[in-house]
Amino acid sequence: MAWSTTARNHLPLPEPELSRQDTALLVVDMQYFDAHPDYGMGRQLLDAGRFGEAKYYFSEVVRIIPNIAALQRVFREREMEVLHSRVKALTQNGRDITLHHRAKGHRYLPNTKEVEFLEELAPVGDEIVIDKSTTSCFTSTGLDLVLRSLGVRKIVVAGVDTCYCVESTIREAADLGYQVVLVSDGCATSSPEIQAHALAELDNDFCVVRPAEWVLERLMELAGIGRSHYRT
């Protein structure tokens, strides 16, 4: 579903110029906890007899996986940083899980399937993994320090859920001074209406919203590769 930018009283953000030196890909929470129907949140809804509410969401997760995989492949071939976030408790019994998540019955304990990444999008080599207990990838982690140490000033963001962890991360990234590109067909939420609204609220205020093809084309220009080399 297409989105339209909400009317604003100020100028839009400039379009980021992606480069090998200062651009990274951040894949948000593509793990079994919230990106696979048989575990974590999906299992919780199924046990409560409410899985029908999540059917659209999980179908969208399946749809965006190839787009995220294509982005990962191009970033890796250009030797650009690929980072992965996930929700993961620090303790075996989850006593550090935030009160907000605890109230929702969320559990993401170490050494469980829920904290593993989907095989299609799992980290490769020594790619950086950010473990968090909050919606934003910044609030409970050292992500800002990591990105500044890497020299990263521009972040391409994909993952789930668009209006929760993805949006919280992007808003905080903007406040910290990063230029952000949100991949419109690389994120998912619970309905097309909510997705469109979230994209419209973020676009040109906290990030620029672009499809995966837009990012791929610019990275291919850096590499001097023809457009047909990658398909999302």
Secondary structure by P-SEA (a helix, b strand, c coil): ccccccccccccccccccccccbbbbbccccccccccccaaaaaaaaacccccaaaaaaaaaaaaaaaaaaaaaaaaaccbbbbbbbbbcccccccccaaaaaacccccccccccccccccccccccbbbbbcccccccccaaaaaaaaaccccccccccccccaaaaaaaaaaaabbbbbbcccccccccaaaaaaaaaaaccccbbbbcaaaaaaaaaaaaccccccccc
